[in-house]
Amino acid sequence: MSDLLTLEAYQAIAASLKPAGNSFIAGEFRPASTGETITVTNPATGAVITELAACTKQDVDYAVKQARDVFDSGSWSKAHPSERKKVLLELCKLIELNANELAVLESIDSGKPICDCVEIDIPEIINTISWHAELIDKIYDQTAPVGSNAVAMIVREPIGVVGAVLPWNFPILMLAWKIAPALAAGCSMVVKPAVQTSLTALRVAELAIEAGLPAGVLNIVTGTGPVVGEAIGSHMDVDMLTFTGSTVTGRRFLHYSADSNIKEVVLELGGKNPCIVLDDAEGLDNVAEQVVAAAFWNMGENCSAGSRLIVQQGIKDQLMSKIKAHALEWKTGNPLDPANQLGALIDQNHFNKVCSYLDNAKNDGHDLVLGGDSVDGVYVMPTIYDNVKNSDRLAREEIFGPVLSVITVATYEEAIAVANDTDYGLAASVFTADAKRSLRAARAIKAGTVTVNCFGEGDITTPFGGYKQSGFGGRDNSIHAHDQFTQLKTIWLDLSDHAVDGNID
């Protein structure tokens, strides 16, 4: 990856882009069967970027048939592992060659700051695809301990046609989290990107064909969730569905599965994640920096955002002054300006939703520490509310914006109880100098990922997903993600000698 360019350089790249808007099925761009389109605009400026194909159930049916046909042909599903590995690694090279184009496209499509697109998202998509590519020829099947008269082989087979429905907050990265293990396993895919952020998925699919992926293996069907998403979730010939998004929408896919072919479903859903700072935490300047990053990274449009700060009262005043100082360092504005850490919220509807929480907080009498306002109808400033109760809306509901709620507790035990008092269980952080207590806390917190003395989600080697209403059916990342796109088959070979009458000697 290259170093960050100037604002002017990124604006020039943006002006030169001619993004595809049609769906990508069977290796070619296709308009929707009805010819209808959806206007795609830049969240920060309102400028029209392109017209997106508004696909229908008919388009989904066509894409699934192409995916099924190529899967049954075996050109990808039965290809030698080294061949699949070669294609995916070539795709990584092409992504790197087109890194600035993809980063700018991601920024103007989603409102994400260009610094994150360049320094985090594009390197991570390359890392994710290459990691699963390298895994392909390093996973061994197994034999079972069945004695000397038989051999029992336990083998993995690709699950078939995979439907993937993506969120708008990390468009290209979530694409990688889904396609990398599924394609590595030998599956074919029908992917629906979020209607707000489809452009980088279309470009990656085009690059995948250039890398040597057979046509029909990776199909991108654009359009709305109620039309395209439901059609994929309800399709009788989709073998497995993977979804990242809201808990409300995730429930629907379980219904779609039950009402169709009982396809396997993996859901990575919302979170209201606790960040616990105990009285003995050390290095409060670093703690404050981590708390701010957890709350405001990606404008808080992050399912693992640390939106609840649960702080023990003895350390609170000292910590809060440092948190405010670090939060003031986060600049908000033009997403293409590399000096800004915070960009625009995804669209007007979501902007209005986040602002409604700010309005309610004022009415509820919470103590405003920082922010609480918006700029130009697209930017929400980093906001901190103090003296929030865990029963308040600010602490219960996933805002998906740059809003941090501060909850004060007296003891370690109270901190853990408050952390677990939520419908969600995706991620959590604990800050303490006591190693034993940190492990006790990590074990006690009901969340899929718990970080100690830092904020994060692990890396590609660690599974990511949630407890309770934050997840269902599996995990993203790691070898566990690869396994969920495969079926296990037992092959039993009887080696015993049989008498004519069928009795074993």
N, C-alpha and C positions, 0 to 999 in steps of 0.2 A: 504494500500500500504506500502511496505517496503521502508527503506531508500535506497539511491543510493549505489550500489555495486562498486567494483573496476573495472578498465579496464580489468584486468585479469579474473575476474569473469564473466563479460559480454562476453568476448572472448570465455570462456569455454562454456557458454550457446549457443552461436552462433555455435560453433563447434559441439554441440550435436544435433542441430536441423535437423529434416528431414521433411521439409515443403511439404505439398501436392501441386501438380501442376495441377491435373485434376479438371475439373469443379465439382460442387456439386449440383446434381439435384435429387429430390425425395428422399432425405435422404442418398445418396451415392455418392462417387466419381466416375466420369465417364470421360474417355478420349474423345477428340473431335471425332465426327463421322468419320472424315477423318483420324484420327490418327496423324494429324500434331501437332507440338508443337512450342513454342517460347521460346528461351533461356532467362532466367531471371538472371541478374547479379547484384552484389553489386555495387551501384554507386560510392562508395568510393574506392574500390579495383579492380573492374573489375572481381572478382571471380564469377564463375557460382554458383548460389544458387539452381536452379532446372529448369526443363522443364515445361512450362506452356501450358495447352491445348489450341490450336488455334481453338476455336469453330466456327461454321458456322451457317447460317440461320436455317439449319436443327436442330441443337442443341437448338437454341432459340425456335423453334416451339415445340420441345419436352418439354422444361422447362415450357413454357407457358401452354401447355396442362396439365402438372402435377399440376401447380399452379391453373388452372381453375378447375380441377377435385376435388382437395381438398377443394377449396373455395366452390364449389357447394355442397360438402358433408356436410358442416356445422361443421366439427370436430373442426375447429378453428373459422371460421367466425360467427358461432352461439353458440360458447362455452360461458358459463356463464362468465361475466366479472371477477369474482374472480379467475376462472381457468386460463384465459389468464394472469392475474396479477401474479399468482403463478409461471407460467412457466417463465415469463420474469424476475422476481426477482431471480429465480433459475439460470437463465443465468448470471445474475450479479454476483452471488456467484462463478460460475465457471470461469468467466473472472478474478475475483480477485484472485482465486486460481492459475490461469495460467498467472498472470500479468507479471512476468519477462520474460517468454517465448514470450508473445505477444509483449512486449516492444522491446525486442531484434530483433524479427522477423520484426517489423515495421521499426526499425533503419537500419538493413542491406538491407531491400528491398527498402527503400526510400531515404537513406542518411541523415535522420533526426537525430539530436543529441539525444543520449540516455537519457540525463537529461530531455528533453522535453517529450519523450515518456513515461518515468516513472512518472514524476511529473505532467504532464498536460494531455496527450492524454488518457492514460489508466484510470485514475480517472474520466475523463470527459465522457468516453463512459459508464462507470458504472453509473455515475450520470444521464446521458441522458436516458438510458434505464430504470433505476429505477424510474425516475420522471414520464415518460409516463406510466409506469406500475401502479404506484400509482394513476395516473389520471383516469385510466379505470373505476373504480367504484365510481368516484366522479363527473362525468359529468352528469347532469340531462337534460333530454329532456324537451320540453316546451308544454304549451297549449296556444292557441291564444284567445284573448278576443272577442268571437263571439256571446255572449248573451246566454240566458238560453235554447234556443231551439236546440242547437247543441254543440258538443264538437269537437274542432279541435286540434289534436295532431301534434306536429312537432317533428319528431324522426330522429335520425342519423342512417344510415346504412353504413357498410363498402363499399367502392367504388368498390371493386372487385380485379382484378389482377393489381398490381402496378409494373411498370418498373422503375428501378433506375439506373442511370448511374453516376459513382463516379469519382472524380478527384484524382490526384496522390499526392497532397500536404499535405493533412491530411487524409490518407486512412481509418484508423480505426475510426476516429472521425466522418468523413462524412458518413461512413457506419451507425454509431449509429444515426446520425441526421435523416437519411432516414428510417431505419428499425424500430426504437423505436416507433414513432407515427403510422406508417403504420401497424405494427403488433399489437400494442395496440388497434387500431381501428377494427381489425379483418380481415385485408386484407391478401392476399397471394402476394408473391413478386418474381420477377425475377431481379436480381441485376447483373450489369456489372461493376466490379471494373476496374480502369485504368489498362492498360496492363502492365505498369511498376510496379504496386503495388497491386497485387491481393492476396498476401499470407495471410495477417491477416483476410481478409474477408472470405476466405475459412476456416480458423481455427475457427472463430466465428460461422460460419454456422454449423460446426461440433459440437461445444459446445452447440448450440441451440437445436440440436437433443437430446444430452445428457440431456439437461434441461427439455425435454418433449415436444418440439415443434413438431407437426405432420409432417411427411415427406411430402415434396412438398410445404409447406408453405413458406419456405425461400430457394430459389435456387440461386446459384452463377454461372453465365456463363462467363467464361474467354475468352479473345480474343481481337481483335482490334476494335476500334471505327467504322471504315467504314464498318465492317462486322457485328459484334455483336451489337454495338450501334444502327446502322441504322435498323437492323432487329427488335430490341425491339421497337424503335420509330415508325416503320411503321406497327407494328403487329396489325391486326384487332381485336385480342382478349385481348389486353392490354388496360385496362380502364383508366389508368392515368400514366403519366410519370413525374418523378422528376429528375432533372439534376443539378449538380454543376460543373462549368467549365468555359471555355472561352465564350465570347460573340459570337464569330464567330461560334462555335459549337452549342451554344444554339439556334441560328437562324434556324439551320437545323432541330431541333426537332419540331419547329413550322411548318415547311414545311411538315415534316413526318406526323404530326397530321392532317394537312389540307388534305393531300393526302391519308389518310387512314380512320380511323373511328372517326376523330375529338375528339380524346382522350384529356382529360384535361392535361395541361402541366404546371409545375412549374419550373422556371429557377432561379438559383442563379448564377450570372455571374461575370464579372470582375470588377475592380475598379482602379481608379487613385486618391487615397483618400487624401484630404487636412488635414494638421495639422497646425492650425492657432495659432500663439503666438502673443498676443497683448502687447503693451508697458507696461501695468499695471500688467502683469503676476507676480505672487509672487512665491518664492521658486524656483529659476531658476535651482538649482541643480536637484530637482525632475522633473522639466519640461524637462530638457535635458535628464534625464534618461528615461522618457516616450517617448520622440521623438525618441531616439535611439532604444528602444524596438519596437516601431511602425514600424520603417523602416527596421530593420534587423532580427526581430524574424522569425524563420523558414527559414532563408536565404533570406528573402523577398519574398519567394514563398507563398504568402498569399494574397487573393483577397481583404482583408481589410487593407493591409499594408499602413501605412501613408507615402507614397513615395514622397509627395509634402509638404515641409515645407514652409509655408507662414508666414513670420515673419515681424513685424513692425520694421522699421529702427531704432527707438530709443533704442531698446533693443537687436538688432541683434548681435553686437560685443561681448557683455557680454555672450549672450546665446551660440554663436557659439564656444567659447572657452570651455565651459562646455560640449557641445555636442561632440566635438572632444575627450575630456578626457574620457567621458563615452564610446564612440565607441571603443577606444583603449583597453578597458577592455574586450571586446568581443573576445574570443579566437576561432580560426578556425582550424579544423583538424579532426582527426579520430572520426567519429560519436559515436563510442562505448566508447570513453574516456569521462567520466562524467565531466571532467574539461573544455570541449569545449562547447560553446554555439552555434556554427555554424558548420554545417556539409557540406556534398557534395551536389551539385546540382543534380537533378534527373537523368539526362542522358547527353550524349555528345551533342545531338542536342540542348537541352536547354542551356547547358553550352556555346555552340558556339553563341547562340542567345544573351544571356546576355553579353558575351564578345564583341559582335558586337556593342552594345550600348556604351561600354567603349571606343572602338576604334573611334566611331563616335563623342563622346564627346570631345576627344582629338582634332579631326579635326575641330570641331565647336568652339573651343577656350574657352570652359567653364573652370572656375577656380577650379582646383582639390584641395580639402581640405584634403582628406584622401583616401587611397586605390587606386582604379583604376587598380588593377592588379589581376592576378590569380595565383594559385599554383597547381602544379602536374596535371593540366588538368582537375581537378574536383572541386576545391575550388575557389570561388570568394571572395576576401577580402571585408569587409565592406567599401563602397565607398560613398563619399559625394562630390557633385559638387555645387559650389556657383555661384551666378549671372546668374541663369537660368531664361529665360523668359517663361511665361506660354504658349507661342506659339511654344516653342522648342519641339523636339521629346522626350527629357527626361521628359518633363512635360505633354505630351499628351498621350503617349503610355504606356501600362501596361508592364513593363519590367519583373516583376516576379523574381527579383533578389535583392541582398542587395545593392541597389543604392538609395540614397536620393538626391533629387533636392531641392535647396534652392532658394526661390523666395522672393525678398524684396518688401514690399509695404509701402506706406506712411500713410494710414489711415485705420480705421475699415471698412469703406465702400468699399475701394479698396480690402481689404482682402476677404470680402464676395463675391465680384464680381469675383475675381480670383478663389476662391474656387468653384464657380458654373460654371465657364467657362470650362466645360468638358462634354464629352459624357456620363460619368459615374455618379453614385450617390449611392454608396454602404455605405460608412462610412466616418466620419469626426471627428476631435477633435478640441476643442477650449480651449485655456488657457488664462484666464483673472481673475482678482480679483473682477471685477464688476459683481455681481450676475444678475442684470437686463440685462446688456449687454450680458452675457453668454446665457441667455434665448432668447434674441432677435436674437443672432447669431444662436442658435440651431434651431429656427423657420425659419430663413432665408436660411439656408443651405439646399440644395436639396439632401438629403441623407437619407437612411433608418435608420441609427443609428448615432447619434451625441453624443460623450462623452465630458464632461466638466472637464477640469483640470486633465485628465487622458487619456490613450489610452485603448481601449477595445472594446468588441463586445456585452456587456451586459452579461446575463447568460441564463440558460435554461428557465427562466420564461419570457424572453423578446423575441419578434419576431425578426428574422434576415433576411434581404433581402434588395433589393435596388430599387432606383428610376431609371428612364431613362434606359440606356442600361446595367444597373447592375442587373436587375431582372425582372421577369414576373410571374404573376399568383398566387403568394402566398409567404409564409415565412417559414423558418426553425425555429425550437425551439418554445416553449410556446404552449399554448392551440390552437393557430392559426395553428400550424403545424399539430396537431391532426385533426382539423376540415377539412383540405384540403384532407385528406384520407377518408372522409366520404361524403355521399350524404344526403341531407335533403329531407325528405318525409313528406307530409301532409296527415294525415288520418282524414277524416271528418265523424263524427257520427251525423246523424239527429235525434234529440230527440223529434221533434214536433209530435202532433197528426194530422192525415190526415183523411179527410172525404172520403167516398167511391169514390166521383168524383175527388179526388186528390186535392181538395182545402184545405187549412190549416184552421182549426177552429179558 
